[in-house]
């Protein structure tokens, strides 16, 4: 067996996660007992920047499954002849390990998972805490059935339910921990109400301005949850949280190049600008020469910008100037990193703050 093949075995993957400090001794035992391959269907795809590529052959299947990469397990919500958009995946193992570490589970804890997916995370939690302590809900009935089969085949029987993860899990009562394995545009207050005071919620947020950030929220007695941003987290959005296309108005208006769009892709700035400019959506990404982005707003305003090129603006107002204003403010604050931001969720909504939960970032007027 070649060295390249040896590095793609499951024990080597677990060793790598442990070497990176993502698994303590107890979690390492759990991961060693739950091979990822037991929860991956035969038909899978590799996520590329512009498409999903089918994985053909046993060797390539094992190579991907035993690598620290996401494995796409469903396209187009299971519909045939769709555009080939990934709609379910088994997440990158290092991200799963980070999320479970942030969850801070202890013996006797009860955990709710939003988004059963392949069943892998439910299996890891069941191995760590016991079947009776784990609850998991999945909206897609086909995925839910597959997950139940994977779990039963591996010897686990947590509490499973087919349904909307935003709604309460019937008969469950309050849990100690909640983990979402799908991207949330906001943390629904219905999730907060299912966690006891003192409990923890770990979830990836997918907002308009930024593509994904992980938050660790601590539930308070008053029915609020407060906690820090803990870095990037790329997850497919919950189906009800998928973005709605913006309708753009008017002809384009050129202006000279200004702020390099590569700068707005930084997560720290994205968190700040996302709070200052709610509703502004950013798509695009890095290029060989910097970045190319498209920004838009529900009111029909939009702009496109590429590094070193003139900016084109559309619709009402001057959207790119508003982004540049937010950048000047961010620079004046010393360009704070993502770990200086946090989120508060209450029955009144969700707010982003900087350094202190009372220092809420207020929106700019549009």
JONOR-V500761 format. One record per pair of residues at least 4 apart in sequence whose ideal C-beta (glycine too) atoms are under 6 Angstrom apart, sorted by the first residue. I is the first residue (numbers start at 0). J is the second residue. D is the distance in whole Angstrom. If there is no record, write none. Layout:
i=(I,I)
j=(J,J)
d=(D,D)
This chain:
i=(0,0,6,7,7,7,8,9,9,12,13,13,16,16,16,17,17,21,21,21,22,22,22,29,29,29,32,33,33,33,35,36,37,38,38,38,38,39,39,39,40,43,43,43,44,44,44,45,45,45,46,46,46,46,47,51,51,51,54,54,54,61,63,67,67,67,69,69,69,70,70,71,71,72,72,72,72,73,73,73,74,75,75,76,77,87,87,89,89,90,90,98,101,101,102,102,102,103,104,104,108,108,109,109,109,110,110,110,110,111,111,111,112,112,112,112,113,113,114,114,115,115,115,115,116,117,118,118,118,118,120,121,121,121,122,122,122,124,124,125,125,125,125,128,130,130,130,133,134,134,134,135,135,136,136,136,136,137,137,138,138,140,143,147,150,165,165,167,173,174,175,176,177,177,177,178,179,179,181,181,182,182,182,182,183,183,183,183,184,185,186,186,188,191,194,194,196,196,198,199,200,200,201,202,203,203,203,203,204,204,205,205,206,207,208,208,208,208,208,209,209,211,211,211,212,213,213,213,214,214,214,215,215,216,216,217,217,218,219,223,224,225,225,227,228,228,236,236,245,245,247,247,247,247,248,248,249,249,251,251,252,253,253,254,255,256,256,257,258,258,259,260,260,260,261,261,261,263,264,266,267,267,267,268,268,269,270,271,272,272,274,274,275,275,276,277,278,278,279,279,280,281,281,282,283,283,283,285,286,286,288,289,290,291,292,293,294,295,296,299,300,300,300,300,301,301,302,302,302,302,303,304,310,312,335,339,340,341,342,343,343,344,350,351,352,352,352,353,353,354)
j=(4,5,11,62,65,66,65,34,65,65,30,31,21,22,96,22,27,93,96,97,26,27,96,123,126,127,126,122,123,126,64,64,153,117,118,119,149,64,70,89,72,54,70,72,51,53,71,52,54,63,51,69,71,85,52,71,83,85,59,60,63,65,70,91,92,93,88,90,91,88,89,85,88,87,88,89,117,77,86,87,83,81,84,86,141,116,142,117,119,94,95,201,201,215,176,178,201,199,108,176,175,176,132,174,175,124,133,174,176,134,174,177,120,121,135,178,164,179,180,181,121,135,137,146,180,146,122,146,149,150,180,133,135,157,150,153,155,128,133,130,133,155,157,132,155,156,157,157,158,168,171,157,159,160,162,164,168,142,143,163,238,161,161,159,155,187,189,193,195,194,198,199,190,194,200,201,183,202,234,237,203,205,234,236,202,204,237,240,240,349,190,344,346,224,198,218,218,220,218,217,216,224,215,214,211,213,232,234,212,214,211,236,273,280,269,272,273,279,281,269,273,231,232,233,228,229,230,232,226,228,342,226,229,224,226,225,226,224,223,345,344,343,356,341,337,340,240,241,295,297,299,301,313,314,299,314,313,314,311,313,312,309,311,310,309,308,309,323,323,326,306,290,292,304,289,290,306,268,290,337,335,336,337,272,329,273,340,329,276,325,351,360,325,363,363,362,296,297,294,296,295,292,294,293,291,292,293,290,290,291,306,306,306,305,304,303,302,301,300,314,314,315,316,318,313,314,310,312,318,319,311,310,319,319,339,354,353,352,351,350,356,349,359,360,356,358,359,358,360,358)
d=(5,6,5,5,5,6,6,5,5,5,5,6,5,5,5,5,5,6,4,6,4,4,6,6,5,5,5,5,5,5,6,5,5,4,5,4,5,5,6,6,6,5,5,6,4,5,4,5,6,6,6,6,5,6,5,5,5,5,5,5,6,6,6,6,5,5,5,6,5,6,4,4,5,5,6,6,6,6,5,4,5,3,6,5,6,6,6,5,6,5,5,5,5,5,5,6,5,6,5,6,4,6,5,4,5,5,6,6,4,5,5,5,6,6,4,5,4,4,4,4,6,4,4,5,6,6,6,3,4,5,6,6,4,5,6,6,5,6,5,5,5,4,5,4,6,5,5,4,4,5,5,6,6,5,6,5,6,6,4,6,6,5,5,6,4,5,6,6,4,6,5,5,6,5,5,5,6,4,6,4,5,3,4,4,6,6,6,6,4,5,6,5,5,5,4,5,6,5,5,6,4,6,5,6,5,5,4,4,5,6,5,5,5,4,5,5,3,6,5,4,6,6,5,4,5,5,6,4,6,6,5,5,5,4,4,6,5,5,5,4,5,5,5,5,5,5,5,5,4,6,6,5,5,6,4,4,5,5,4,5,5,5,5,5,6,6,5,6,5,5,5,5,4,4,4,4,6,6,6,5,6,5,5,6,5,6,5,5,6,4,4,4,5,5,6,5,5,5,6,5,5,6,5,5,5,4,5,5,6,5,5,3,6,4,6,5,5,4,4,4,4,5,5,4,4,6,6,5,5,4,5,5,5,6,4,5,6,5,6,5,6,5,5,5,5,5,5,5,6,6)
